């Protein structure tokens, strides 16, 4: 799994604002984008949201990897196999192995040249 540059991951994208429950219940409603009439403004806000969701997904993946590595830690008396981790996370076992390794790399911290 290729790791993006650390500075790229730490950029602060547009905040994801929670929508009122009645707006979220409307399948046509999405962060008020449907009400924007200016295509330039729409492109700008949609791009901000895209970047925010990508950043959120990347960060969540890192947390998944750290959790997988911690669950697979041989020092734990209740450690899980990669098959068990895969089942819990709805992954393939091969992907779980990669995530455990990625998580171990993250837990070791940045590599120094």
C-alpha positions in Angstrom: 0.0 0.0 0.0 1.7 3.2 -1.1 1.8 5.9 1.5 1.1 9.5 0.3 3.5 12.2 1.5 2.8 13.1 5.2 2.4 16.8 4.4 -0.3 15.9 1.9 -2.3 13.9 4.4 -2.2 16.7 7.0 -3.8 19.4 4.9 -7.1 20.6 6.4 -9.8 20.2 3.8 -13.2 21.9 4.0 -15.1 20.8 7.1 -17.8 18.2 6.7 -20.8 19.7 8.2 -23.5 17.4 9.6 -26.9 17.9 7.9 -30.2 18.1 9.8 -31.9 14.7 9.9 -34.8 15.9 7.7 -32.3 16.9 5.0 -30.3 13.7 5.2 -33.6 11.8 4.8 -34.1 13.3 1.4 -32.1 11.2 -1.1 -31.7 14.2 -3.5 -30.1 16.3 -0.8 -26.4 16.3 -0.4 -24.6 19.0 1.6 -26.9 21.6 -0.1 -25.1 21.1 -3.4 -28.4 20.6 -5.3 -29.5 24.1 -4.4 -26.4 25.8 -5.8 -27.1 27.6 -9.1 -23.6 29.0 -9.8 -21.6 26.3 -11.5 -18.3 27.8 -10.4 -19.5 27.8 -6.7 -20.8 24.3 -7.2 -17.5 23.0 -8.6 -15.6 24.7 -5.8 -17.8 23.3 -3.0 -18.0 19.8 -4.6 -14.2 19.8 -4.9 -13.8 20.8 -1.3 -16.1 17.9 -0.3 -14.3 15.4 -2.5 -11.0 16.3 -0.9 -12.5 16.2 2.6 -14.0 12.7 2.0 -10.7 11.5 0.5 -8.7 12.7 3.5 -11.3 11.2 5.9 -11.1 7.9 4.1 -7.3 7.9 4.2 -7.2 8.7 7.9 -9.9 6.1 8.7 -7.8 3.5 6.7 -4.8 4.3 8.8 -6.8 3.8 12.0 -8.1 0.5 10.6 -4.5 -0.6 9.9 -3.3 0.4 13.4 -6.2 -1.5 15.0 -5.5 -4.6 12.8 -1.8 -4.5 13.9 -2.7 -4.2 17.5 -5.2 -7.0 17.3 -2.6 -9.2 15.6 0.2 -8.3 18.0 1.8 -11.6 19.2 2.3 -10.1 22.6 -1.4 -10.0 23.2 -2.8 -13.0 25.0 -6.0 -12.5 23.0 -4.4 -11.8 19.7 -6.4 -12.5 16.5 -5.3 -14.3 13.4 -5.4 -12.4 10.1 -8.3 -14.7 9.2 -10.3 -13.5 12.2 -9.4 -9.8 11.5 -10.4 -10.3 7.9 -13.8 -11.7 9.0 -14.4 -8.8 11.4 -13.5 -6.1 8.9 -15.1 -7.8 5.9 -11.7 -8.1 4.1 -9.9 -10.9 2.3 -7.2 -12.5 4.4 -4.5 -11.2 2.0 -5.8 -7.7 2.5 -5.8 -8.2 6.3 -2.2 -9.3 6.2 -1.3 -6.1 4.2 -3.2 -4.0 6.6 -1.5 -5.6 9.7 1.9 -4.8 8.1 0.8 -1.2 7.2 -0.4 -0.8 10.8 2.9 -2.0 12.1 4.7 0.5 9.9 2.5 3.3 11.2 3.1 2.2 14.8 6.9 2.2 14.3 6.6 5.8 13.3 8.3 7.8 10.5 11.5 6.3 9.0 14.6 8.4 9.5 17.1 8.7 6.6 
